[in-house]
């Protein structure tokens, strides 16, 4: 039906302006290969309203500082996406989950982490949300709500990073398809357990991810997320015969490994070989054994001889 809000398209230092709006007046700037590029966009559809942000490095070779920031923002998004909490808890209780990885190194962002999203209605819709500021009329989180999950980091005058997905609030039991469901031992004394199901399906730029900063759970989550993106989105692309788009998607969804010389596994357990190999993962190199060479004729060992008779001890 149309955009759900005015698109935020920002490169370089403009990305550090949280709600950047370009101007047709004044000096115009080019997007360059060394820029981080932030795109926040959404649409209104009969079956829902979207709001998504992805950040990419235009040259695919971000600086160490940019990779660290990108990865720590991603860690926060994963922590919130996989959190479990009591039904009825208010969103401000969850906000610090998304900031933890940034706070660990003295970084932060100056906006809320999530807002409610309407169904072909307002893209920013109350009364529920996830923010350090309590929503005054927040009734508490319940199954069926749609929220955004969008931590970020903004270095003024240089670059901005934001990862935004939409998530659905769902009820969780030990049998639920959720990465933490199997470990449940209670249900908050009958209040019920809630979690999130991420419904946005767009890959993160792998060149911007510092795998060494991800723990095994995060690495496994990210690889499984990209596998789901590949399966679901490629099906839609094939139906439209978008071959070039599929090739790009396959490359972007390749699983990440700590050591690219080993197999990438579904459980991402340091690539130890306990499980089957994921598709598109680099196979471990096979070591070649150098041929045996002989520089001298092989000689037999002469038989042992005795130079004195064996005597017994008296």
C-alpha positions in Angstrom: 0.0 0.0 0.0 3.0 2.3 0.5 5.8 3.2 3.0 5.0 2.9 6.7 7.3 5.9 7.4 9.9 8.1 5.6 12.9 6.0 4.7 16.1 6.7 6.7 19.0 6.3 4.2 22.3 7.4 5.8 26.0 6.9 5.0 29.1 7.8 6.8 28.7 10.6 9.4 25.0 10.9 8.5 24.4 7.5 9.9 25.2 8.8 13.4 22.1 11.0 13.2 19.5 8.6 14.5 16.6 9.9 12.4 18.5 11.4 9.5 16.6 13.1 6.8 18.4 14.2 3.6 18.0 17.6 2.1 18.0 18.6 -1.5 19.5 21.9 -0.6 23.2 22.6 0.1 26.2 20.4 -0.7 25.4 16.9 -1.7 27.6 14.0 -0.5 28.5 10.8 -2.3 28.2 7.4 -0.7 31.8 6.0 -0.7 33.3 2.5 -0.4 34.7 3.3 3.0 31.3 4.3 4.4 29.0 2.4 6.8 25.6 2.7 5.3 22.4 2.5 7.4 19.0 1.8 5.8 15.8 2.0 7.9 12.7 1.4 5.9 9.2 -0.2 6.1 5.9 -0.7 4.2 2.2 -1.0 4.8 0.7 -4.3 3.5 -2.7 -5.9 3.9 -1.2 -8.6 6.0 1.0 -6.4 8.2 3.3 -3.4 8.7 7.1 -3.7 8.5 10.0 -1.8 9.9 13.5 -3.0 9.4 17.1 -1.7 9.6 20.3 -3.2 8.3 23.8 -1.6 8.3 26.4 -2.6 5.7 29.9 -1.5 4.9 29.9 -0.4 1.3 33.4 -1.8 0.6 33.1 -4.9 2.7 36.2 -4.1 4.7 35.2 -2.2 7.9 37.7 -1.0 10.4 38.3 -2.9 13.6 36.4 -0.3 15.6 33.4 -0.6 13.2 33.4 -4.5 13.4 33.5 -4.4 17.2 30.6 -1.9 17.3 28.6 -3.9 14.7 29.1 -7.2 16.6 28.3 -5.8 20.0 25.1 -4.3 18.7 24.3 -7.7 17.2 25.0 -9.5 20.5 22.5 -7.2 22.2 19.9 -7.9 19.5 20.4 -11.6 19.9 20.2 -11.4 23.7 16.9 -9.6 23.6 15.6 -11.9 20.8 16.3 -15.1 22.8 15.3 -13.8 26.3 12.6 -15.5 28.4 10.5 -13.5 30.8 7.2 -13.7 32.8 4.0 -12.9 31.1 2.8 -9.4 32.1 6.3 -7.9 32.6 6.7 -4.4 31.2 9.1 -3.8 28.3 11.4 -1.4 30.2 12.5 -4.4 32.3 14.0 -6.0 29.1 15.8 -2.9 27.7 19.1 -3.5 29.4 19.4 -7.0 27.8 20.0 -5.3 24.4 22.6 -2.9 25.9 24.6 -5.4 27.9 27.3 -6.1 25.3 27.8 -2.4 24.7 27.8 -1.5 28.4 30.5 -4.1 29.0 32.9 -1.8 27.1 31.5 1.6 28.0 29.2 2.2 25.0 25.5 2.9 24.7 22.8 4.4 22.4 20.4 7.3 23.0 17.1 5.8 22.0 14.7 3.1 23.1 15.2 -0.5 22.1 11.8 -1.3 20.7 8.3 0.0 20.0 5.0 -1.6 19.2 3.9 -2.0 15.6 0.3 -1.9 14.4 -1.3 -4.1 11.7 -1.5 -1.8 8.7 -1.7 1.0 11.3 0.9 3.1 13.0 4.5 1.8 12.7 5.1 3.3 16.1 2.2 2.1 18.2 1.6 1.8 21.9 1.0 1.0 24.6 3.8 -1.6 24.8 7.4 -1.1 24.0 11.0 -1.8 25.1 12.8 1.3 26.4 14.8 2.6 29.4 11.8 4.9 29.8 8.7 3.1 31.2 5.7 3.4 28.8 3.0 5.1 31.1 0.1 3.0 29.9 2.0 -0.3 29.2 -0.3 -3.1 30.3 2.6 -5.6 30.2 3.7 -8.0 27.5 1.3 -10.7 26.3 1.3 -13.2 23.4 0.5 -11.9 20.0 2.1 -8.5 20.3 4.5 -7.2 17.5 7.5 -5.2 18.7 10.7 -4.0 17.2 14.2 -5.1 18.4 16.6 -2.4 17.4 19.7 -1.7 19.4 22.4 0.6 17.9 25.6 2.5 18.2 26.4 6.0 16.8 29.8 7.6 16.7 29.1 11.3 16.1 30.8 12.6 13.0 31.9 9.1 11.7 29.3 6.3 11.4 26.1 4.8 12.8 25.0 1.2 13.3 21.5 -0.2 13.9 20.1 -3.7 13.6 16.3 -3.8 13.6 14.0 -6.8 13.4 10.3 -7.2 14.2 9.5 -9.8 16.8 6.3 -11.5 17.9 5.7 -12.1 21.6 4.9 -15.9 22.0 4.1 -18.2 24.9 6.9 -20.7 25.7 6.9 -24.2 27.1 9.6 -26.9 27.3 8.3 -28.2 23.9 8.4 -24.8 22.1 10.7 -24.2 19.1 12.9 -21.7 21.0 16.7 -22.0 21.8 16.1 -21.8 25.5 12.9 -23.7 25.9 14.4 -27.1 26.8 16.1 -25.7 29.9 12.8 -24.5 31.5 12.2 -25.9 35.0 9.2 -23.6 35.9 6.6 -21.2 34.6 7.1 -18.2 37.0 4.6 -19.7 39.5 1.8 -20.0 37.0 2.2 -16.6 35.4 3.5 -18.2 32.2 6.7 -17.8 30.2 7.0 -15.5 27.2 9.7 -15.1 24.6 10.1 -13.6 21.1 9.9 -15.1 17.6 11.9 -13.0 15.1 9.8 -12.5 12.0 12.2 -10.3 10.0 14.2 -12.3 7.5 17.2 -10.4 6.1 20.9 -11.4 6.5 23.5 -9.5 8.4 26.7 -8.6 6.5 29.2 -11.3 7.5 32.3 -9.1 6.8 31.2 -6.8 9.6 31.0 -9.5 12.2 33.9 -10.3 14.6 33.2 -13.9 15.3 35.7 -13.9 18.1 33.3 -11.7 20.1 30.4 -14.2 19.8 30.0 -17.1 22.2 28.8 -20.5 21.1 25.1 -19.8 21.7 25.2 -16.5 19.7 27.1 -18.1 16.8 24.7 -21.0 16.7 21.7 -18.6 16.8 23.1 -16.5 14.0 23.9 -19.5 11.8 20.5 -20.9 12.3 18.9 -17.5 11.6 20.7 -17.2 8.3 19.8 -20.8 7.4 16.1 -19.9 8.0 16.5 -16.7 5.9 18.0 -18.7 3.1 15.3 -21.4 3.0 12.3 -19.0 3.3 13.5 -16.1 1.1 15.1 -18.2 -1.6 11.7 -20.0 -2.1 10.1 -16.7 -2.8 12.9 -15.6 -5.1 12.8 -18.8 -7.1 9.0 -18.3 -7.6 9.9 -15.0 -9.2 12.9 -16.4 -11.2 15.3 -13.9 -9.5 18.4 -15.9 -10.0 21.0 -13.2 -9.3 19.3 -12.4 -6.1 19.4 -16.0 -5.0 23.2 -16.1 -5.7 23.7 -13.1 -3.5 21.5 -14.5 -0.8 23.3 -17.8 -0.7 26.7 -16.0 -0.3 25.3 -13.8 2.5 23.8 -16.7 4.4 27.0 -18.9 4.5 27.5 -20.0 8.1 30.2 -18.4 10.1 33.0 -20.4 11.8 35.7 -19.6 14.3 38.2 -21.5 12.2 37.5 -21.5 8.5 39.9 -24.5 8.0 37.4 -26.7 9.9 33.9 -27.8 9.4 31.0 -25.4 10.3 28.5 -27.3 12.4 24.8 -26.6 13.1 25.6 -26.3 16.8 28.7 -24.1 16.1 30.5 -26.0 18.9 34.0 -24.8 17.8 33.7 -27.0 14.7 34.7 -30.2 16.4 33.0 -32.6 14.0 30.2 -33.9 16.3 27.4 -33.1 13.8 26.7 -32.9 10.1 28.2 -30.1 8.0 26.0 -27.2 7.1 25.5 -26.3 3.4 28.0 -23.9 1.8 30.6 -24.4 4.5 34.2 -24.6 3.5 35.4 -28.2 3.9 38.5 -28.8 5.9 41.7 -29.1 3.8 43.0 -32.6 3.4 46.7 -32.7 4.4 48.8 -34.3 1.7 51.5 -36.8 2.8 54.8 -36.3 1.0 56.0 -39.3 -0.9 58.7 -41.4 0.8 62.0 -41.1 -0.8 65.1 -43.2 -0.3 68.5 -41.7 -0.5 70.4 -44.9 0.2 69.9 -48.6 -0.3 67.9 -50.2 2.5 70.2 -52.4 4.6 69.3 -55.2 7.0 70.3 -55.1 10.6 73.1 -57.7 11.3 72.2 -60.4 13.7 73.2 -59.9 17.3 76.3 -61.9 18.2 77.6 -62.9 21.6 81.3 -62.2 22.4 81.3 -64.0 25.7 79.5 -67.0 27.1 76.4 -66.4 29.2 77.1 -67.3 32.8 74.7 -67.9 35.7 75.0 -66.2 39.0 76.2 -68.5 41.7 
